[in-house]
Amino acid sequence: MAIKPIFKKAYWSLVTAGGLYFAFISLLLNGWIQRQAFYAHRIHSTWLHDPNKPENFGFLKNQVQRLNIITPDGEILFGWHVLPLTLYAENERALIGQPFGAEDYEKSLAFKLLAEDPESRLIIYFHGNAGTVAQGWRTDTYRAITAGASDKIHVLTVDYRGYGKSTGSPTEAGLITDGISLARYAMEIAHVSPERIVIVGQSLGSAVATAAAEHFAVEYAVEFRCLILCAAFSDVPTLMSTYTIGGLIPILSPLKPYPFLSQFFAKRIQETWFTFKRLANLVRKSKNVNIHLIHATNDYDIPWSHSDALFHAAANATSSEGLTMKQIDAVKMNVDLGESGWTNTWRTVQEDGGRKIIRQDIVKHGVPYELAISQQWTNQSNINSEPVEKQPTIENGSKYNSNVISEPVFEQPTIKHTPKYNPDSIQKPKHSARMPPPPPPRPPSLPRLHPHPAPPAPHGPARTPPPPPNHRVLPPRTKRAEFITPDQRAIFGPAVEPFEMADRVGSDGL
């Protein structure tokens, strides 16, 4: 009998929890509340750390230059320009004396170092939701990128409208305008050509980055060097079906057993961010495209299955007939990296000579942003230097995407046969300064003397002549040899290796 009150309390607890949940998601039907919850732009720590003082985040004095960008609809975006550490060290004294603020950015030395160097390279970084450009580990990412071996890689990032010190309030159309404005500023004001620009997007920033890249590809046929999407999502309705706030509060996942309710709420999401459609359109409209997807299996906010959806959408867009996911998985190049994860690559060549590369890195521990970015400046990642081979034949199947694609059928390269090892084909190494070449052969006019025991000296044992200057004498061998000097004299002494002769230069030998 004592058990009944316990079940009664449990019942009412479940009813209360269910009522609170439905009240919560009902509030999300309001557009304003949706935007506040999704963008979380009011959650930041600027009250604790001021982005106007980058030195508070571990940067050197004036290594980060503040800037303001005005969008076409009149919003002011606050941003950072992070200088490469090596370049900063070369200009440290001049940079320290720079008193310029965000409004004087284009007069600063940092701007000139970016705009006037034809070899400068730029990372346009779009951060995720919540916080500012200086929030959490974002500053560590900037440092890791700019502290690399290259002294040419700059980072340009801004807070979207409504974030941090930027004006306005966030919407999907507004954030896309912000992304386009930043890329346009880099190309038109800072004069950085698109082939020297890599666009990087993290989480929400991946949707902004894709939309901006698609805009320039469709409207102006502008192709950036690479588009890197980290922890990207295919679209918001799909994301909300699995997303949890802080890993604790689910959004629509409790409604999975009730498809009608799931679809009812999913259709009322106003900020949809259909990234997979924009990515596919970017691939179709671009002659050359280089896309790099990175995701971690331990990402509990955005499952890595979203990266799979984006990879298949982009690969499918390279075909004029459409491909099933099974066909794509059968032809793509897969490399198993063990505990590190795995890599999928899809390379195509169009009839017009265009090349399209889609790469997906699924890692098990963290996300290697810096490695992915550094790869974009090597010849191996240059889209115009990739080898071209024909794709294996794909049997007809049901289409993965029913949209009509106007691009020609692509050709997928295959793996070349590796030739057998041939030691005769290896080029012999040249002698370096540390290993001088052996001495020239003996002139034919001189008689060749064979080694023989040294003759007895008239007074005492035989002595070895003193070594010439700057000669390092190593322990003698057991044999003795006779050497011919330029004045036709024979010298008896210990036999030594050729590189120990007196033709070395310098007292230190090496």
TIZA-748864 format. One record per residue: x, z negated, y of N, C-alpha, C in turn. Coordinates in pm, whole numbers, plus 50000, padded with zeros to 5 digits. Each point is the difference from the previous one (the first is absolute). Layout:
! TIZA-748864
XZYXZYXZY ...
//
This chain:
! TIZA-748864
500815000049879499195000050121500855000050127 501194994249988500874999250117500595013450037 499885009849908500605013150027499145008150095 498714998050000499105008050083500344999550148 500284988450059500384999950142501255008250028 500935000549905501245007950020499655014850008 499165005049908499615014050004499205003150126 499244990250042499205002050121500905001950122 501044991550008500945001150113500775013149993 500415003949880500725012749985499125011850040 498744999449963499075010850033499885001550151 499754989050068499835000650144501325003450072 501114996249939501305003850058500175015149994 499635006149887500105014549988499035007050094 498814994650012499035006050092500504999350144 500584988750036500534998550137501155009650024 500935001049901501125009250016499525014450010 499035003749916499465013650007499315002850131 499274990150052499345001950129500995001850112 501084992150000501035001350103500695013549991 500245004649877500655013049983499155011250055 498715000249967499125010650049499834999050152 500014988050053499954998650145501255005850065 501144997949933501275005050052500045015250002 499655006349887500075014649996498875006350083 498924992650020498945005250087500485000550144 500804990250040500585000350134500935012050018 500655003849889500925011350009499295013450020 498685000249988499275012250029500045003450148 500274990050083500135002250144501345006650029 499995011050075501225007550026501074991950070 499614992150098500984992150075500684989849910 499214993449914500574990049909500895006949896 499595011949956500845007649907501395002450058 500045004650123501295003150062500834987450019 499374989150037500754987650018500614995449868 499255001349891500504995549870501035009549943 499795013250017500915009749939501335000950074 499955001150132501245001750075500724986850025 499284989150004500594986650017501004999750115 499695007350106500945001450111500124987350084 499064991049984500074987550076500824989349928 500455003249880500854990549925501455003650027 500644992250082501405002650034500664987050043 501295000950022500774988050037500725001850133 499435008450090500665002050129500034987350083 499104990649970500034987350071501224991749961 500585003349883501184992749954501285007550031 499985013449983501165008550028499555011750085 500655001950113499635010550094500715013049964 499265011049971500665012849971500805005550116 499774994750122500815004150114501414994449995 500264991349903501344994149983500475002649857 500455012249971500425003549863501134991249948 500794994150091501094991449954499484988049922 498744996050024499414988849926499785003549853 500085012949966499775004449863501295004049930 501144996150057501275002349934500745012550042 499545007050103500695012050046501034996450107 500995008550015501004998250104499385003050136 500674995350103499475001750136499885014750033 498785004250031499675013850038500255010149888 500124995549875500005009549889498615006249985 498994992450039498625004949998499565002350144 499605012250029499515003450133498485000849995 499324992950088498545000350005499515012550074 498825004749963499475012050063498484999650004 499425007950088498565001850010499695014849989 498995003249919499545013949985498525000550038 499645009550085498625001650044499355010949916 498874996849939499285009549915499125009150087 499505011249945499155008950079498724993450050 499504989749930498784993350047500304987750085 501264998750047500344989950099500434986549946 500164998349870500474987249946501534999250011 500504987850016501454997750010500484993349872 500935006649931500534994949874501374993850023 500164987649959501284993150010500805002849874 501295002950017500825003249883501444995950014 500735002449893501444997049992500775012649963 501195001050059501005009949956501214992049953 500285000549869501104992449941501185009249982 501134996550060501215008249993500764997549869 500695010349948500884997849885501104989950036 500344991649907500954989250028501365005450040 500485010549931501315005750033499995006150139 498945007050034499905006050134499934989250106 499294989249970499944988850094501394994250023 500784998349892501344994350013500905008750087 499825013249992500825009150081499634999450147 498784996050031499534999750140499534986050040 500554989949935499504986450020500114995450145 501145002150061500194995050136499015006350097 499805013049988499065006950091498564995849972 499684998049871498624996349966499664985850045 500964990949991499754986350041499654999150148 500575008950078499734999850144498735007250041 499215004749902498775007150032498884990150030 499445000050123498934990650034498605005949983 499905012049943498735007350001498974993449910 498735000850043498894995349919499285011749935 498824997349943499265010449929499605011650092 499734997050125499575010550093501165009050043 501244995649977501185007950039500735005649880 499325001749889500675004049875500715013350014 499385009750064500595013450007501225000550091 500284989250074501224999250081501114992549927 499714994649885500954991349931501045008249925 501124993449970501065006449921499525002449857 499174991249947499495001849863499235013149988 499185003050100499255012549998500945012050006 501024999350082500955011150012500785002149870 500364989049934500735001349874499165007049894 498694998450007499115006949906499725014250044 499665001950127499535013050046501115010250020 501214995550037501085009350034500935002849883 499784994049887500845002649883499285009949909 500515012349987499305009849915500054996749852 500824990349962500094996049859499274986949971 499334994450100499294987449977498845002349904 499674989549925498915000649902499064988650029 498725002549980499014990250043499054996549887 499784987049983498984994949910498824995450086 498855006549985498774995550065499284991149901 499894987350031499494990149906498624995150044 499015001249910498654995150024499764987949909 499774988250061499874987849921498574998349947 499804989849919498704997449940499084992350093 498884995149944499034992850084500504985950027 499384993750097500354986350043501394999850065 500184990450089501324997850059500385010350105 501315000850023500575008850101501235006949942 500705007450087501245006549956501054989749960 499854987650047500994989649973499524989949896 498975003649924499404990449908500734999849866 500254988049947500494998249863501265007649969 499955006849883501195007049951500195013750064 499135004050093500175013150063501335000950074 500414989250064501285000150070501165001449901 499864994349880501055001649898500105014549957 498875007049994500025014249964500745008150106 499724997350128500715007250106501504997649991 500394987649976501434996849992500655007049882 499335000149886500585006349881500195015050021 499065006450071500115014450023501125003150097 500094992550109500965003050106501394994349972 500144991549899501314994249970500715007749890 499505011649963500615007949894501275006750046 500525009249914501275006650028499905009850117 498815005750021499865010050105499854993450136 500655005950100499864995250138499035008950079 499185007849928499115009450064498524996649981 499664990549911498614997549964499404989650094 499065004350084499274991350091498624997149940 499394989150045498644996349957499124999050124 498865006749994499024999550109498674995449940 499454989150053498754994649948499174994450114 498685000049983499104994850103498924991549934 499384991650083498794993049959498815009150031 499095001349904498805008050025499164993450110 499065007350051499094994650102499314987449947 499984989950083499404987349961500954990549930 501185004849960500994991649934501044995150101 500384987549986501074994650084499745001950147 500945006550069499915002150144499415013650037 499545007549900499355012950030498564997750044 499515009050083498634998750052499005006249902 498724997650026498945006349923499604992049877 499215006349914499564994049874500105010649891 500314996049875500295009949896498755006449942 500095013149977499035007749923500805010549922 499355006449905500725010249922500455011550091 499105005150081500375010950091501054995650101 499904987650047500964995050098501394998749942 500134994849877501314998449940500645013549968 499185009849963500545013449979500555005750131 499284997850109500505004250130501314993250034 500124987249967501254992750025501155006149921 499765003249871501055006049919500445013550052 499035008250041500335013250055500764998450132 499624990350082500654998050129501464995949980 500294991449902501384995749977500855011749950 499495007949906500765011549950500215010450111 498975002350083500155009550109501034995150102 500004986850026500974994450094501425002249948 500214997949870501345001849943500485014350012 499095009749981500415014050003500085005650142 499054996450086499935006250131500774992450108 500024986849993500694992050103501424996649956 500154995349876501334996649950500745012149944 499345011449989500615012749958500664999049862 499344993349907500484999549862499205010249921 500675009749943499315010549927499384994549871 498895005949953499304994549883500834999749873 500975009249986500834999749880500974988150000 500084992850111500834987850005499144987450003 498725001449967499074988650006499454997349860 500094987649957499364995249877498894990350042 498795002549954498864991450031499784990549883 499984987050030499844989649897498734992150031 499154998249900498804992150017499904989449892 499654987850040499854988849908498554995450000 499355000049882498634995149986499065007750093 499394993250098499155007050096500795010850072 501274997550027500845009950066500155012949921 499854999449867500095012249920498835009350032 498834994450027498855008150038500215006250138 500564992250092500285005150135501065011049992 501064997849922501095009849988499495013149941 499174999249896499465012149937499125007850097 499164992950074499115006750096500805006850110 501064993550049500835006150105500735012349948 500594999049880500715011449943499055011649974 498794997049952499025010649976499625007050131 499844992250106499625005950130501015010350045 501284996649995501035009250048500165011949905 499784998149871500105011149906498865010050020 498804995050023498825008750014499955006650137 500254992150105499835005150136501205007950051 501214996049960501205006050060501005005049897 499694999249872500925004149893501344992950011 499974987450042501204991850011500224992649869 501215000949947500344993649873501124989950023 499734987649971501014989650013500905000049876 501144993550015500965000049889499424993549875 499304988950016499434993349885498894990650046 499044997849912498944990250021500114989749887 500324987650035500174989349902498824990550013 499274998249891498824991349999500264988349906 500034988150055500294987849923498724991849984 499664996649877498804992149970498775006450062 499855013049979498895007650060498744998349917 498855002450063498724999749931499325013550015 499195003649901499365013250001498895000850102 499164989550011498924999450097499484985750002 499334996350107499554986150016498874996449904 498975008549977498974996049904500554996849862 500945008049952500614997049870500844987350008 500714998350110500834988150015499164987350001 498865000450067499174988150011499434995549866 499945009249903499474996349868500954990849924 501254999450043500984991349934500704990550096 499805001850129500774992550099499534985550010 500964991050019499704985950024500734995550124 499354992150081500604994750122500934988549963 501275002050027500984989749967500144997649851 499565009749919500084998449856498984990349944 499054995350083499044989849956498555004250016 499665005950115498605003150031499735014649969 499225003449897499715013949968499015006050099 500055013250013499075007050088498845005849920 500245010649924498935006449924500214999149848 501114994449956500264999549856498944992249922 499384989250055498954993349922498775008549977 499885011350073498815008549984500215011249899 501155000449933500265010649903498935000749890 499534988649950498935001049896498695005650053 499905001650132498755004850061500305012550082 500085011749937500395012350070499145003050124 498714997049991499135002950114500474992350124 500254987049983500464991950114501385004450047 500885003549907501355004550039499925012450086 499205009849958499875012250078499294997650133 499054990749999499274997050123500954995050109 500874990749964500934994550099501145009750030 500465007549897501115009450021499625011050098 498755004749995499565010650090499874995350144 499984987050020499844994650136501324995450060 501105003549937501324997450057500275010750106 500234995950122500155009550111501435005150015 500994991649975501405004050010500465004349860 499785012749967500195004649862501475003449968 500725006250092501405003549980500205007349867 499455012149989500165007949878501395006550000 500994992149965501385004850005500265010849898 499394999249881500275010049897499565013950044 498915000950079499565012950051500975005450105 500454991250088500945004350104501345003949940 500434992949898501285003349936499915013549930 498915002549932499815012949933499965011350102 499334997950112499945010450103501365002450063 500794989350015501365001450051500845008849908 499864997949869500775007949904499565014650002 498695002450011499505013850002500485007750123 499944993650114500265006950126501485001250033 500864993049930501445000250030500705010249912 500935007250058500825009149922501024991949920 500674990650067500934990949935499514985850024 500004991949897499574986250016500814991249904 500344988250048500784990349922499304986550012 499374995449893499224987650000500604990449899 500174987650041500594989749913499054988049998 499444997249882499094988749981500764988649931 499874987950055500674988349943498984988849984 499984993949883499054989149977500604990349900 499614987550008500474989649909498884995949906 500334997749874498994996049903499494985950026 500774992050073499574986250029499314998950136 499495011250052499244999950125498574995949967 499614988050036498694994849965498945003450105 500415005050116499045004150102499525014249977 500955009149979499685014149978500585003949865 499195001949897500525003649867500785013250004 501045000949915500835012250002499255012049945 498804998149943499195011349955499615008950118 499964994550121499725008250119501125010250022 501234996149972501115009450012499865011349898 499524996849880499745010449901498965010050052 498934994850059498955008850053500545009250108 500844994850088500585008150107500975010449942 500794996149900500945009449938499255011749936 498944997149927499245010749936499275008650102 499504994050106499335007950104500985009650067 501214995250029501015008550065500485010949905 500244996649873500455010049903498925010549975 498764995749994498905009349979499865009850116 500314995450120499865008650118501035011150004 501034999549916500985010849996499525011949918 498874998449930499485010749914498755006150063 499865013049985498815006850051498834999349903 500254996049877498954999649899499574985949964 500734990050045499654986449968500574995749866 500414987549991500604994749878499344986949963 499914997449873499504987149955501144989950004 499654987350000501024989649998500835001049872 499375004049889500735001449875501035011150009 499665011150065500955011050017501184995950088 499694992950107501074995650090500944990449928 499454990649925500844990349929500865006849894 499525011249944500755006849895501185007950056 499925004350127501025008850056500954992650094 499554989250061500854993050097501284995049935 501044998350080501274994749952499954984850008 500184993549888499924985449994501344994449955 500464989650071501244993249966499694985249985 500254994649882499784985949973501244992150041 499844990750093501114992150052500054986049940 499304997949890500044987149934499344989250084 500714989050019499464988750077499835003350147 500645010750046499845003850141498695007150026 499405006149896498755007250019500115014249947 499415009650070500075014049959499775009050121 500375012549983499915010050108499295012549948 499075005150078499335012749972500315009950112 500305012449964500345010150099499245012949970 499495006150107499275012749991500595009450103 500695010549953500625009850089499335013549980 499705006750109499375013149991500695009750095 499885012749968500465010650089498875010050015 499675003550124498905009150029500485014550002 499075009149997500355014250006500625003750134 499674992450105500585002950131501344993150020 500554993849896501294993450008499934985350037 498824995050031499884985950035500214990949880 500524988150026500284990449893499284986950031 499444994249897499234987750015500474990049896 500384988350048500524989449913499144987750018 499464994949890499274987250001500704990949902 500484988950048500704990449915499284986650006 499934993549885499364986949990500954990349931 500294988950067500824989349944499134987849978 499854995849876499294987849966501054989749958 500144989550078501014989849974499314987249955 500744991849928499434987749947500284987950087 501005001250086500384988550081500315004850141 499084997950092500245003650139499905015050022 500285004150124499915014150038501305004250067 500725010249947501305004250056499845009550118 499484995050112499805008750117501315006450045 501034991650012501265004650057500625011149916 499954998549866500565010249913499245013250016 498694999350005499205012250016500315006950131 500184992250105500295005950130501385006350003 501004992949944501375005450001500105012849918 499185001549896500035012149918499575012350079 499224998150104499495011550076501095006750083 501154993650016501065005950080501125005549913 499795001249869500985005849909499585014049963 500955007749952499695013749960499045000449882 500044989549917499165000049882498534999550036 499674994050112498604998950038499585010950099 500945008750037499665010650094499105010049929 498845002150054499015008549933500465014349990 500895004350090500465013849998501185002349908 500514989349936501145001549911499644997449855 498714998249970499594997349863500095012749916 500474999149877499995011849914498585004149963 499835012749977498675005349971499985005949860 499084995849920499795005649868498505001249977 499625007749901498595002449975499374988449926 498734998150024499254989249937499515004249863 499984990949903499405003249871498525003550014 499505008049910498615004350006499064988349975 498944998950081499014989449986498715006149951 499474994749894498755005249948498854996550094 498995008550001498854997650086499264987449958 499494992650097499244987949973499084997150115 499264989449991499094996350107500794996050122 499455002950117500704997550125499974985350037 501144995450049500054986250048499354998950137 500165010450082499395000350133499265013150014 498734999350029499185012150005500125007550131 500774994550096500145007050128500755013249980 499595010250073500655012949988501324999550075 501075003749933501344999650058500475014350020 500425003050120500365013850033501485002849980 500784990249957501435002249984500285007549870 501095007849992500335007349878500424990749887 499975005449879500394992149883501484996850010 500364988149963501374995450015500805002349873 501304997750011500915000549886500704986549990 499954994149885500604986849979501365001749933 501064994450055501325001449937500084992449870 500855004849911500254993249874501414994549999 500284991749902501324993849991500975010049937 501145002150065500995009449950500734994149878 500515009549912500774995649885501394995650044 500434988949955501314994650038501095006449915 501035006650058501055006249920500864989649929 500635004549890500854990949925501274996750078 500554988949965501224995450067501175008749959 500735005350097501175008349977501154994650082 500994993849935501104994050079500835010350074 500035012749950500815010250068499395004150133 498704997450017499335004150124500164989950112 500604988749969500164989650101501215003150086 499795000050128501105002750093500934988050007 501295002749983500984989250003500104994150139 500114987050011500054993750132501295003250073 499855000850129501185002250085500724986950027 501295001150027500784988150029499664994950139 499824987350011499674993950128501264994350064 499824994050117501134994050069500554988049925 499144993449921500454988449924500735004049873 499865012249955500655004849879500665013350030 501255000150052500665012550036500235008649877 500095013250019500235009049886501394997749940 500175003949875501314998349938501055008550070 501304996449988501065007650070500095014349947 500465009350082500105014249958500995001549885 499865010849922500945002049888501435001950048 500954997149909501425001150032500375014650025 500795002950103500415013950025500695005949878 499765012849969500605006049880501525000950005 500584999550122501465001450010500734987449957 499314988849996500664987549962499964998349849 501104995749940500004997849855499154987849966 499335000749890499164989049954500854990549917 500034987650040500774989749930499044991449922 500354997449874499154992249915500384985350011 499054990949984500334985750007501004996149892 500954991750038501004994949906500494986650052 500654992249917500464986850046500995001150115 499954990350088500905000150115501434997149954 501045006850060501414997549962500454986350049 500954994149930500494986750044500745000850132 499824990350084500694999650130501404994449981 500965004750082501394994849985500124985450035 499224995250093500094986050042498604993949995 499644993549894498714993249992498905009349949 498834994649988498865007949950499545010450102 499275010049947499475010650087498964994550096 500005005350122499044995650102499065011450038 498804996150026499005009950045500085001350152 500085012050054500075001550147498804993450067 500194994550120498884993550071498915010350031 498734995749996498905009450030500005004050146 499535011950031499905004250141498974991450073 499985000950133499044991850078498565003549963 499114989950021498565001649978499695004149856 500764995349907499765003349861499674987349924 498885000449926499584988649921500545001649858 500824990749955500625000749868499174991749903 499525006549894499244993349898500924996249884 499584991349911500864996149886500455012149922 501305000949967500535011849928499485000849858 499995012549949499635002349861501224997349910 499835000649869501104997449906500955011849992 499545012350032500865011849997500715001750134 501125007149995500745003250122500075015150009 499985005250122499965014550020500995004050107 500375012749999500935005550097499235008850097 500244998350132499315007950100501005007750085 499595011750044500845008850080499614998550146 500964996950088499754998850142500185013550066 499515001850125500165013050068501455004550014 500974990750006501415004050013500685001249864 499225002549893500505003049867500724988349935 499634987750038500574988349935499034994549899 500494994549893499174994049896499944985150023 498814994549996499794985650018499364994749873 500594989349947499474993749880499244987550041 498824998549945499214988350035498744999449915 499174990050027498774998649921499035011250031 499345004949898498985010350018498744993850055 499425006150105498804994750063498955010950005 498734995850029498905009650008500165008750123 499445012249998500165009050117499454994050128 498874992649995499434995150124500734987850053 501094995749931500804988950049501285004850068 500125013250020501215005450061500014996850149 501115003350065500214996050139499295009150099 499145009049953499315008750096498784993450058 499764987349969498904993050062500304997350146 498934999050079500134997650143499444986450033 500724992350074499504986850042500554988949912 500204988450058500594988849928499044993949902 498665002450019499044993849910499725008449878 500655011349983499825008249880498705007650005 498854992849979498715006450005499404998650138 
//
